[in-house]
Amino acid sequence: MNKIKYKRVLFIGPDCKQPKGGIASVLHTYSMIFCPFNFIASTKGGGMIRLFGCFILAFFKFIYYILNLRIKIIHIHGASYGSFWRKAVFILTAKLFRKKVIYHMHGGAFRVFAAKHTKIVPFILKKCDIIIALSEYWRSYFKDEMKCKNVVVVPNIIETPNEDHSIRPTDICNFLFLGKICDNKGIFDLVDVISKNKKKYEQRMNLYIGGNGEVDRLKKIISEYKLDDIIKYVGFVSGERKVELLNKSHVYILPSYIEGLPISILEAMSYHLPVISTNVGGIPEILHDGVEGLVVEPGNRREIADAIDNIISSEEIRNEMGCNGFKESINHFPSEVEKELNKLYSSLL
């Protein structure tokens, strides 16, 4: 029965064969649990010309799927700004063909984006049959402020962890940051904290940074303040390399200013890592101060430093928080999320 059901669902979102970013990671995990997995990549990496070409090709594929296959549900994964405008074309076209549309909103900056387009954004959202939000925070926003009638929370999906803590060192505390290298992720706040406490942290901690973005700026700061012994930039990581880093780390840290519900935090929790992060977006619904980790205010470098000190000082605290985080992450495993999506698809079919 599920196979027949999945034949009628078409997924649209960024290229997920070699996922870069949270949305692509979600779709990559979907591709491993849904059979068949009907999917159209609306964007791929590259410049504006390649981006435009990918979108045009995706649109023609979309028309083919609608006209030639028994597609009933269009499950669109999107965010803000350019992502929203591209997905709006698919939403409006799907409704012309009387298809059911699920819009799965991932963007942490959507509130700021929507405030700039107070008429067209709610108009597009109300065309959708279901809005999927990542947390109760975002569900309330879409329901109360965007006036969307059918808004549901579906947990962000993560792969089942492949734990091997035999490579985790015992003489130093490894911190891990995975995400875009930019101010909104708080990475430069974190690097500044380490630079100002360099002597205290030497031989006590390492920080592994994985991601793309303002890499040259990051490398310049690391070099200028001679932080190479503490901070290790490892490039963009995925697959086996990401699993290796999760297994060798003791703490995950993400001092963001804006978020939806970060996949990286959920993945870290699934590997029994305590988390240091901020109280933005949907994060407070999965991270409670002193339970699964420590919560700091965005941009508060004093609080970041205190959190690092507290979590370095006690292996017992780290282990307890890590176990609590793992329990929280179970609801985001593929088997659990698939149940929730099946309910949605059945209601629309």
N, C-alpha and C positions, 0 to 999 in steps of 0.2 A: 504494500500500500504506500509506504513512504517513497519508494522509487518512482511510482506513478506521480505522487505529489510533487517531488522535486523536479520532474520533467516540466512541470508547469511554472517553475520559478526561474526568473532571470535575474542574476546579480550584476550590478554595475558599480564600478569603483576604480581606484588606481590599480595599476599593474601589480599583481601579487605573486608572480613567479619567483622573483627575487625581491621580497618585500623590503621597502624602505619606509619606515613610519608606521604609526599605530594602525591606521585604517587598512593598509596593505597587509599587515600582520594578521589582523582579524580575518580578512578575506582568504589569506593563505591557509589559515586553520580551517575555515569553512570548506575550502577545496578538498581537505583531507577527510571530512566527515559526511559531506553531501554527495550522493551519487544518483544521477549525474549532476555535475556542477556546471550549469549554464552561466557563462560569465563573459562580460565585455569590459575590457580595460578602457576607461575613459581618459586616462592620462598615463604617460610614461616619462621617464627622466629625459632631460634635454632642454634645448632652447625653445623660444616661442614658436618657431616654424614647425619643429617636431611636435610640440604640444598641440598646435592647431591641426596639423595633419592627423594626429592620433584621434582628436575629437571628431573630425569629419569621418574618418574610417569607422569609428565607434558608432556614429549616428547611422550610417548605412547598414552596419551589422545589426543594429537595433531594429531597424525597419524590417530587415530580413527575418529576424527572430519572431517579430510580431506577426508577419504575414504568412510565414511558412511553418512555424511550429506552434504547438498548442500551449503557448505561454499565457498564463492568466495573471500572474503576480510579478511585478517589477520591484525588486528589493534593491534600493539605491543607497549607497554609502557615500556620505558627503560631509563637508565642513562649511567654512565661511568663504567670503570673497569670490575668487574665480571659481573655486569648486562649486559653490552654490549656484552661480549663474550657468555653469555647464550642466549641472544636474537639473536645473529648472527647465532646460530644453527637453530633457528626457521625460520629466514629470508631465509637462503640458502635452507632449506628443502621446504619451501613454494614455492620458485621459481622453484624447481625441479618439483613440481606438478602444475606449471603454475597458481599460485594464485596471486592475487593482494596484495601487502604488503604496509601498512602504518606504518611508524616508528615514534612514538610520543616521542620526546626527551625531558626529564625533567632535565637532570643532569647539575647542575651549574658548575661542574668541567670538563666538556667535552672538552673544549679547551686544558686544561693541559694534559688530558688523550690522546687526539688525536695526540698531538705533539710528543708523545712517540712512536706512531705507524703510521707513515706517509703513509704507503702503504696499509696495511690491512684495516684500518678504512674507508678510502674513498672507497675502493673496496666494502666493505659490504654495505655502505650507498647508493652507486650507484645501488645496486640491488633492492632497494626499489622503489616503484612507486610514493610514496609521503612521504616527510619528514614533520612532523608537528613540528613547532618551537613555543615557548611560547611567543616570542616577536620579534619585528623588528630587535633588536640587534642580536638575535640568527638566524633569517632568513637570514640576511646578511652574517653571519659567514658560515652557511651551503651552501649558494649559491656561495659566492665569494671564500672562502678558501677551502671548501670541494668539490666544483664544482658539487653540486647536482642540477639537472635541475628543479625539481618540489618541491619547498619548500613553504609551506603556514603557516600562523599564525592562530592558533585557540586559543582563550582565555582559560586559565585554568578555569575549572568549580568549582563553590562553591555551597553549598546548600543554598536555600533561607533562610535568617536569621529568627530566632525566638526571636525577641527582647522583653525584659522586663526590663526596666531601673529602676523599682521600688526598686531593690536591690542595686542600685549604690549609695554609700555613698556620702555625701555632704561636710564632714569635712576633707577629706584627698584624695589625688590623687593616684589612683591605676594604676600602670603600669603592663603590661603583656608581658611576653616573652614565646613563644611556639616554640620549636625546639630542635634539638640535642644539648646536652650539650658538646660543644667542642670549640676549639679555632677559627675554621673557622666561627662559628656563632657569634663570638664577645661577647659571654656571659661573659667571664672572664674579658674583657675590661670594660664591664658595671659594674660588681661587684667591680672592682678596683676603678672605679669612685665613686661608692656609699661609699666604705670604706674610701676613702680620704675626703669625704664630709659628713660623718656620722652625725655630730652635726647639720648641716644645713638641712638635709633631715628628721631627726627624727620628728615625728608627722606631717610631710608634705606629705610623700609619702610611699607607699608600692610597692614592686616589687614581683609579683607572677611569678614563673618560673615553666613551665611544659615541660617535655621532658625526654628522656633517654640519655645515653652516659656516660660521666665522672662525674657521680653523686657523688662518694666518694670525688673526688677532690673539687667539688663545696661545699659539706657539710663541708669539712674541713676548707675551706676559710671562710665560713659563721660563723663557730664556733670560729675560730682563731681570727677573727676581731670583734666578738660579734655583728653580723649584724642581729640576729634573729628577732629583733623588726621591721626591715625594709624589709628583704628578706624572702619570704616564698616559699620553694620548695614544690611543690604539686604532684610530680611524673608525670608519663606519663598520659595525659588526652585526652579523646575523648568523643563523644556523649554528653549526658546531662551535664556532668561535664564541658566540654569545653564551651558549651553554657552558663552555669552559670558564668564562669570566664569572658567570653566576655561581658556579661551583667553587671557585677559588676565593670568592668575596665573603666578607663577614657582615657588611652593612650596605644597604642601598640608599642613595641620597639624591633628592630631586627638589631643590628649593625654588619651585616655579612661582611665577606671578599669575599665570593664566593656564587653566587646564580644563579638560572635559572629565575623563576618568582614565588616567594613564595606564596603558597596557604594561609599561615597564614596571610600575609599582606592583601590579598583580603578579607579573612573572617573578619578580624578586621575592614576593611573599611565598609563592609556590616552591621556592628553593630554600625556605626557612630563613630568609634574611629579614632582620629588623629594618625598618624604613625611617629615614628622616625626610620629612616633606612639609608642605605648607597647607594651610586650611582654605584652599581655593577650589572652585568647581565641585566635583563630586568626591574629591579626596577625603573629606571628613566622614563620609559614609563608610569608608573601608579602613581608614587609619585613625585610630583613637589614641590620644596622647597618653603614653605610659603603658599602652596595651600591645599594639602591633609595632610600635615604634615611638618616635617623638615628633611633635608638631611644632613648627615655628611660623612666625609671621613672615610674609614675603618681604624680602629686602632687609630684614632685621639680622644684621651680621653678628651682633652680640648673641642673639638666640641660636644662630647656626653654630657659633663657636662653643657655646655651652652644651648644645646637643651632642656635638662631636666629642667633647670632653667626657660627658656622662656615659656615652655608649662605648667609648674606648676603655673606660675604667673597669668594666665588669663583664666578663664572659658569661656569667650566670644570667645577667639581665638580657644580654644579646640572645642567648638561647631561649629564654622564656618568651621574649617578644617574637622571635622567629617562629616558634611553635604556634603562637596565637595568630600570626600572620598567615601561616599555612592553612589553618582552619578557615580563615576568612576567604582564602583563594579558592577553596574547593568548589564553591558555587559558580566559579568561572571556568571550570573544566569543560571540555567538549560535550560530555554526556549530559551535563546539566543544562547547558545553553541550548543544545539541540532540542531538548524537551520543550523549552519555552518557545522556540521558533516554530516547532511543529504545531503548537497550539494556535499561534498566530496564522500560520498558513491554512490550517483547517478552518479557522473562523472565516477566512476570506474566500475559500473554495466552496 
